[in-house]
Amino acid sequence: MKNMLVAKRYAKALLPLIPKDKVKEFLSEVKLLKKVTLDDEYLMDFLNSKMVKTQTKLELLDVVIKDFSNYIIWKEFFQILLEKQRQFILPQILEILEKDVLEKQGIVKITLRIAKKHSEKVIRKISLYVENFLKKKIEINEIIDPNIIGGFVAEGDKYLIDCSVRHNLEKLQSVLKN
């Protein structure tokens, strides 16, 4: 809980530094860093290692961010993070940054659980339904979950739209019991 609070503070401090004309690039950079930190467990082990000098860690991160349009902001951010030895909360900071940047753009991040892989056309129809329901643009992260049997479940931080066959069967069961 404490780490999440600290991560929120770092994200909140970083956001105002992003020039308005570079927000899209910043969001792309956040997503790339998120992917790198989640996909490469050795990177986080390296960054968290007490045996590796801060300068060496900065040099590695510099290779990752060297082509970023917000390079200087990222470089200074990582320098502060490493000097304060808070690199272990980097994944949480990136998650919060992504959510906050999307929110500023009027976009809600939604996890879409579906029973099986669907065509782009079907996903687009579901997306339109959810966007109309929420009256906001959405960004979808698809997850295959055979337990829902059919239909879909769309979940966000503040939203849950359950249009699954399983949910409808459970509602029918509770009606029949009463």
Secondary structure as a PSIPRED ss2 file (coil, helix, strand):
# PSIPRED VFORMAT (PSIPRED V4.0)

   1 M C   1.000  0.000  0.000
   2 K H   0.000  1.000  0.000
   3 N H   0.000  1.000  0.000
   4 M H   0.000  1.000  0.000
   5 L H   0.000  1.000  0.000
   6 V H   0.000  1.000  0.000
   7 A H   0.000  1.000  0.000
   8 K H   0.000  1.000  0.000
   9 R H   0.000  1.000  0.000
  10 Y H   0.000  1.000  0.000
  11 A H   0.000  1.000  0.000
  12 K H   0.000  1.000  0.000
  13 A H   0.000  1.000  0.000
  14 L H   0.000  1.000  0.000
  15 L H   0.000  1.000  0.000
  16 P H   0.000  1.000  0.000
  17 L H   0.000  1.000  0.000
  18 I C   1.000  0.000  0.000
  19 P C   1.000  0.000  0.000
  20 K H   0.000  1.000  0.000
  21 D H   0.000  1.000  0.000
  22 K H   0.000  1.000  0.000
  23 V H   0.000  1.000  0.000
  24 K H   0.000  1.000  0.000
  25 E H   0.000  1.000  0.000
  26 F H   0.000  1.000  0.000
  27 L H   0.000  1.000  0.000
  28 S H   0.000  1.000  0.000
  29 E H   0.000  1.000  0.000
  30 V H   0.000  1.000  0.000
  31 K H   0.000  1.000  0.000
  32 L H   0.000  1.000  0.000
  33 L H   0.000  1.000  0.000
  34 K H   0.000  1.000  0.000
  35 K H   0.000  1.000  0.000
  36 V H   0.000  1.000  0.000
  37 T H   0.000  1.000  0.000
  38 L H   0.000  1.000  0.000
  39 D H   0.000  1.000  0.000
  40 D C   1.000  0.000  0.000
  41 E H   0.000  1.000  0.000
  42 Y H   0.000  1.000  0.000
  43 L H   0.000  1.000  0.000
  44 M H   0.000  1.000  0.000
  45 D H   0.000  1.000  0.000
  46 F H   0.000  1.000  0.000
  47 L H   0.000  1.000  0.000
  48 N H   0.000  1.000  0.000
  49 S C   1.000  0.000  0.000
  50 K C   1.000  0.000  0.000
  51 M C   1.000  0.000  0.000
  52 V C   1.000  0.000  0.000
  53 K C   1.000  0.000  0.000
  54 T H   0.000  1.000  0.000
  55 Q H   0.000  1.000  0.000
  56 T H   0.000  1.000  0.000
  57 K H   0.000  1.000  0.000
  58 L H   0.000  1.000  0.000
  59 E H   0.000  1.000  0.000
  60 L H   0.000  1.000  0.000
  61 L H   0.000  1.000  0.000
  62 D H   0.000  1.000  0.000
  63 V H   0.000  1.000  0.000
  64 V H   0.000  1.000  0.000
  65 I H   0.000  1.000  0.000
  66 K C   1.000  0.000  0.000
  67 D C   1.000  0.000  0.000
  68 F C   1.000  0.000  0.000
  69 S C   1.000  0.000  0.000
  70 N C   1.000  0.000  0.000
  71 Y H   0.000  1.000  0.000
  72 I H   0.000  1.000  0.000
  73 I H   0.000  1.000  0.000
  74 W H   0.000  1.000  0.000
  75 K H   0.000  1.000  0.000
  76 E H   0.000  1.000  0.000
  77 F H   0.000  1.000  0.000
  78 F H   0.000  1.000  0.000
  79 Q H   0.000  1.000  0.000
  80 I H   0.000  1.000  0.000
  81 L H   0.000  1.000  0.000
  82 L H   0.000  1.000  0.000
  83 E H   0.000  1.000  0.000
  84 K C   1.000  0.000  0.000
  85 Q C   1.000  0.000  0.000
  86 R C   1.000  0.000  0.000
  87 Q H   0.000  1.000  0.000
  88 F H   0.000  1.000  0.000
  89 I H   0.000  1.000  0.000
  90 L H   0.000  1.000  0.000
  91 P H   0.000  1.000  0.000
  92 Q H   0.000  1.000  0.000
  93 I H   0.000  1.000  0.000
  94 L H   0.000  1.000  0.000
  95 E H   0.000  1.000  0.000
  96 I H   0.000  1.000  0.000
  97 L H   0.000  1.000  0.000
  98 E H   0.000  1.000  0.000
  99 K H   0.000  1.000  0.000
 100 D H   0.000  1.000  0.000
 101 V H   0.000  1.000  0.000
 102 L H   0.000  1.000  0.000
 103 E H   0.000  1.000  0.000
 104 K H   0.000  1.000  0.000
 105 Q C   1.000  0.000  0.000
 106 G C   1.000  0.000  0.000
 107 I E   0.000  0.000  1.000
 108 V E   0.000  0.000  1.000
 109 K E   0.000  0.000  1.000
 110 I E   0.000  0.000  1.000
 111 T E   0.000  0.000  1.000
 112 L E   0.000  0.000  1.000
 113 R E   0.000  0.000  1.000
 114 I E   0.000  0.000  1.000
 115 A C   1.000  0.000  0.000
 116 K C   1.000  0.000  0.000
 117 K C   1.000  0.000  0.000
 118 H C   1.000  0.000  0.000
 119 S C   1.000  0.000  0.000
 120 E H   0.000  1.000  0.000
 121 K H   0.000  1.000  0.000
 122 V H   0.000  1.000  0.000
 123 I H   0.000  1.000  0.000
 124 R H   0.000  1.000  0.000
 125 K H   0.000  1.000  0.000
 126 I H   0.000  1.000  0.000
 127 S H   0.000  1.000  0.000
 128 L H   0.000  1.000  0.000
 129 Y H   0.000  1.000  0.000
 130 V H   0.000  1.000  0.000
 131 E H   0.000  1.000  0.000
 132 N H   0.000  1.000  0.000
 133 F H   0.000  1.000  0.000
 134 L H   0.000  1.000  0.000
 135 K C   1.000  0.000  0.000
 136 K C   1.000  0.000  0.000
 137 K E   0.000  0.000  1.000
 138 I E   0.000  0.000  1.000
 139 E E   0.000  0.000  1.000
 140 I E   0.000  0.000  1.000
 141 N E   0.000  0.000  1.000
 142 E E   0.000  0.000  1.000
 143 I E   0.000  0.000  1.000
 144 I E   0.000  0.000  1.000
 145 D C   1.000  0.000  0.000
 146 P H   0.000  1.000  0.000
 147 N H   0.000  1.000  0.000
 148 I H   0.000  1.000  0.000
 149 I C   1.000  0.000  0.000
 150 G C   1.000  0.000  0.000
 151 G E   0.000  0.000  1.000
 152 F E   0.000  0.000  1.000
 153 V E   0.000  0.000  1.000
 154 A E   0.000  0.000  1.000
 155 E E   0.000  0.000  1.000
 156 G C   1.000  0.000  0.000
 157 D C   1.000  0.000  0.000
 158 K C   1.000  0.000  0.000
 159 Y C   1.000  0.000  0.000
 160 L E   0.000  0.000  1.000
 161 I E   0.000  0.000  1.000
 162 D E   0.000  0.000  1.000
 163 C E   0.000  0.000  1.000
 164 S E   0.000  0.000  1.000
 165 V H   0.000  1.000  0.000
 166 R H   0.000  1.000  0.000
 167 H H   0.000  1.000  0.000
 168 N H   0.000  1.000  0.000
 169 L H   0.000  1.000  0.000
 170 E H   0.000  1.000  0.000
 171 K H   0.000  1.000  0.000
 172 L H   0.000  1.000  0.000
 173 Q H   0.000  1.000  0.000
 174 S H   0.000  1.000  0.000
 175 V H   0.000  1.000  0.000
 176 L H   0.000  1.000  0.000
 177 K H   0.000  1.000  0.000
 178 N C   1.000  0.000  0.000
